[in-house]
Amino acid sequence: MRTLTIRGTKIWDWLARERIPVVETYPGGAQDIWGIPRQKDPAGLKKGLKKFRLEGDIKRRKISCHELDAITCAIVAQEHHTGRSLILGDPDEGLMILSWRIS
């Protein structure tokens, strides 16, 4: 986890320098809110994510549970961008964004 945290921080810093908005989220929390399985049930999670009418590779190939979580985070970011998100936390310590409804 330490290596992933360092990598994530470097990516976050680069995005901030480029003035690209960044949101922090938790895929398991979003999946719970949406009522779909988490990554321990990849087939169920993939089926649950289809509610979002996704395009591309998710429909055509085997996809890892980590990729499904990444897709979940991308959906949350999209929902946040369109004003359909739940914001948790203390602004001074950091905020977590969760999507509260299915598109």
N, C-alpha and C positions, 0 to 999 in steps of 0.2 A: 504493500500500500504506500509505503514511503516514496518509492520510485514513481508511482502513479501520481501522487500528490505533487511532487516536484515538477513532473511533466505538465500536469494541469495548471500549475501556477505559472509556468513559463508561457504556456499557450494563452492563459488569461492576460498576462502582461502584454504579450504581443497584440492581442485583440484590442486591448485598451489603448495602446499606442496608435493603432490604426483607427481608433474611434468606432470600433464595431461593438454594438451592444452585446452584453453577456448576461445570461441569467443562470443562476444556480438552481438545480432541481434535484429531485430524488425519484427515480423511476418507479420504485416499489410503492411509494406514497401515491403517485398519480394512478398507478394501476389499481390500487385499493379503492381510491375514490371512484374510478370508472367501473369498478366491479368486474375487472378482468383478472385472469391468473397472472402471477408473477413468473419470473424466469425459471423457477423450479419445474414449471409445466410449459416448456417452450411451445409445444403444439397449441395449447390453450391460449397462451399469450399471443401467438401469431394470429390465431383465429379472432381473439378479442381486438387486436389492433386493426383488423380489417373493417371494423365499424367506422374507421376514419377514411374509408375509401382511398387507400394508399395506392400509389402507382409504382411500377418498377419491380426491382428484384425481389421484394418481399413475397410476391406472388409466384415467382418462377424458380426459385432455388432454395436449397437448404440454407437456413440462416441461423447464426449462433444466438444463444440467449443474451450475450453481450451486445450483439447488433440490435436485437429486439429492444433492449433497454435504451440503446442510443436512439433508436427510432422513437421510443416513448419520450425521451428528453426533447427531441426535435419537435414532436407534436405539442408538448408543453410550451416550448418557446414560441411556436406559431400561435397557440391559443393566447399566450401572454401578449404577443404583438397585436392581436385583434381585440384585446381588452377582456378576455374570458379567462382570468386566472385568479388564484388565491395566493396572497402574499403573506408569508409567515416570518416571524423573527423580529429582531431589533435592528433598525437601520444602522446603528453604530457598530453592531457586531456582524452583521451580514443577514441577508434575506434569502429565503427559499421560495421559489415560485412553483406552484402546483396548478394544474388545470382542473377546473371544477365541473366541467361538463363536456360531453362529447359533441364534436362538430356535427 
